[in-house]
Each structure stands twice: as structure tokens, then as C-alpha cells.
Amino acid sequence: KENKRHMGDTKHFCPVSLKENFVLYPGLYEHAAKYQEKIYYFSTSEYRDKFLKNPEKYVAHNEPIQAPPLRVCLLGTHGAGKTTCARQIADKLGIFHIQFEEYLQEMILPKTKEKVGPHVDEEPEEDDDKMPILSQELEGFSQTLTKTETEKNKQEVELTDEEEAIKANLMDNEALPPEVLDNIVLDWWRKEPFRSTGFILDGFPRTLDEAQYLSERGLCPDVAVYIQVEESDVLDRLFPPRLKKWKERQYKKMENKKKLKDLKAKKRV
């Protein structure tokens, strides 16, 4: 029965969503209309009414209607290998790779000066310049450190409400408000160069609320891929490099303690 129907230029996708938002949004049977003996399906009744007021604006004329580029959402637990897969896919298909959480980190990095969140296992590197030179008084060195910390606290920049929301999301997994997501996500669907090139969105949506946000804004990915892995595989992948980094940091701390002990001994002498 479907094959016998004469469907419009956009088949079962909404022609108004395609024309105005450059998105392939599946139409619904309850929002259908006939024009020039062809059936068109729409995502909402408002879009159907909009089409019927000026159908010539949304149908093909001399050339076929251009389809939007590929937009992929790649999902999976932390350590599933999303970023590795996404980079390979983006390179092969010639589309942008957007790592969502990394993008959030970059938005607040100029003010926080370092990455935040539970997945950031890097500890700040010890600054070798802070080690006192042999001729320096240890008491003076201690005062210098205190002064440096005070100055650092004074120089801390206040975060805007949007930046605070992003930080809370990264630190405590608090939901990002829709108005914050509007300033981030909409551009990937509606602005160049993403609009005409396409992208693979790595790690978004992460929650039901974020998925509903995409639905409410009419931002439909063409493909959503979920990478499912065993916990043991994630542990085997993430644990060895983290253990190595931890050992390196511990070794460096021990070295610094030893240097400081030697300096105190020389000071006593």
C-alpha cells in the first residue's frame, strides 16, 4: 500500500523542517496533506498549515531538493572507546568530530585554568621553580608560597551563570538548562561550517533530558550509535595507564620531598 502512494519530494520526512531547519525530521501520518496529487507528511500540525499556505516554497522545482549532510550521535559509557571510533569515522567520512564534554571544558578553561570533573585524573604538576635555591632562606620561601597563594586567590575570575552551569555539569553531573544548550548545540545544526559539512557528536545526548531537548528543538540526528562494552573491558583499558600516571606522580612527590629534606639539612649546616 505504501509503494502505491505517490509521496512528495521529501518522502516521509517533513518538507518544512527540511527547508527551514535543514533537518530530516520524520513526518507523522496524522499530519499529512495532499498537494498536486502527492502526499506530504509533517512533523507538526503547525508545519502542515504553514505548507498549505505556500506549498511552492517547500517543493522541488527545477532541481531535486538537497538533503542535509550526515549527523551522527555516538553514545556509550566512559571508556567505551567513543572518541577513538569517532575520530576514525569523522576522518573517513570527511565530517567534523565534536567531543561534547571536551567542548564544555574548553568553554570554561580560560577562567578555571584547568580541567574539572571526576574523569580528570590529572593532578597539577609540581612547579620546580617553587623549590628554593640553595642560598634562599626556607622561612622566606614559605612566606613567598603563602603570598603566591593569596595573589592567586585574588586573581580568580568570577564565572558567569552559564559557565557556573557548565562547571556544575562537569563536576556533579547537574543537568544543563535548555538556554545553555541553546548557545552550544543549535550552532552545530544551523550554522556553518557544520550545517553543510555534517558532524559526529561524541557523547551527546547523555541523559533523557538532553535527548528530549533535541526532540523539542527538532534537532534530529540521522544515526544514533550506542557502543556497549563489558565492565571488565573498560577496566582493562582505563586502569593500566591511570596506574602508571599515579606511580609517576608518587615518584615525583617522593623526589621533591627528598630534595626539600636535603635543602633543610644544608640550611642547618
C-alpha positions, -999 to 999 in steps of 0.1 A, spaced: 0 0 0 29 24 8 46 17 -25 14 26 -44 12 60 -27 25 90 -46 47 106 -20 61 141 -21 97 151 -29 108 146 7 92 112 10 82 105 47 103 135 60 88 169 68 94 193 39 91 224 62 116 211 87 140 204 58 135 238 42 137 259 73 160 240 97 179 217 72 169 187 92 154 154 81 125 152 106 102 122 102 66 132 94 36 118 111 6 101 95 -18 123 114 -1 154 100 -5 147 63 -16 168 34 -20 163 -4 -6 187 -30 -6 181 -67 -17 145 -62 12 138 -39 11 131 -2 34 151 22 39 143 59 47 169 85 63 168 120 37 191 135 2 204 126 17 240 126 42 230 98 14 214 78 -6 246 80 25 266 70 30 243 40 -6 246 28 -4 285 29 26 285 5 34 250 -8 55 262 -37 81 273 -12 87 238 1 85 216 -31 111 209 -57 111 229 -90 139 226 -115 163 206 -93 159 179 -66 157 191 -30 191 190 -14 194 166 16 213 177 47 248 162 55 253 132 78 248 139 115 257 112 139 253 109 177 278 84 192 269 72 227 284 49 253 298 47 288 331 64 298 359 43 285 339 26 258 361 39 230 337 66 217 364 91 209 387 66 191 358 54 169 345 89 163 379 102 151 382 73 126 346 78 114 350 116 110 382 112 91 368 86 68 335 105 61 351 140 60 328 154 87 335 172 119 342 154 152 328 171 182 337 157 216 309 172 238 325 171 273 358 183 259 339 212 242 324 221 276 359 220 292 372 244 266 344 268 272 354 274 309 391 266 306 402 303 301 388 310 336 393 278 355 428 273 341 425 236 344 400 208 335 374 199 361 353 168 368 356 133 382 371 119 349 400 143 351 425 123 369 455 146 363 468 163 394 485 197 389 522 193 381 546 204 408 563 236 398 600 230 400 605 268 402 589 268 436 617 247 450 641 271 469 675 276 456 703 267 480 711 302 491 674 310 498 661 312 534 635 284 539 614 308 560 614 333 532 604 306 508 574 296 530 563 333 531 567 335 493 545 305 488 518 320 511 519 353 492 517 335 459 486 315 470 469 348 483 476 365 450 463 335 430 430 336 450 427 373 443 432 367 406 404 341 403 379 353 378 342 351 385 322 327 363 291 337 345 258 319 352 263 299 320 299 289 330 287 280 365 261 257 350 287 241 328 311 236 357 283 221 378 275 197 350 311 186 347 317 183 384 284 170 398 266 159 366 239 185 371 216 190 341 224 218 317 195 242 314 179 244 279 191 281 275 227 270 280 223 241 255 208 266 230 240 285 230 260 253 223 241 227 204 220 248 180 250 261 161 260 226 151 228 221 132 222 256 120 255 274 114 284 270 91 306 251 86 288 223 105 255 229 87 268 220 52 295 196 63 280 174 89 294 160 122 297 131 146 287 142 181 307 122 206 290 118 240 257 136 235 229 133 244 239 117 278 206 118 296 169 115 289 165 153 294 192 160 267 175 136 243 142 153 249 158 187 243 170 175 209 135 163 201 118 196 213 142 217 192 137 195 161 174 186 160 173 151 146 205 130 141 204 108 111 221 80 130 225 73 168 251 46 177 254 32 212 287 14 220 280 -13 246 311 -29 263 317 -51 293 328 -35 325 359 -57 325 369 -44 291 366 -8 303 387 -16 334 414 -33 313 415 -3 290 415 25 316 432 11 347 468 4 334 475 40 321 460 56 352 480 33 375 512 43 355 503 80 359 497 76 396 530 59 401 548 86 382 532 113 404 540 94 435 576 91 424 578 128 416 564 137 451 590 115 468 618 131 448 605 166 458 603 156 494 639 142 493 651 175 477 634 195 504 649 173 531 683 178 517 678 216 515 668 217 551 699 197 561 721 221 542 703 250 558 711 236 593 747 231 583 
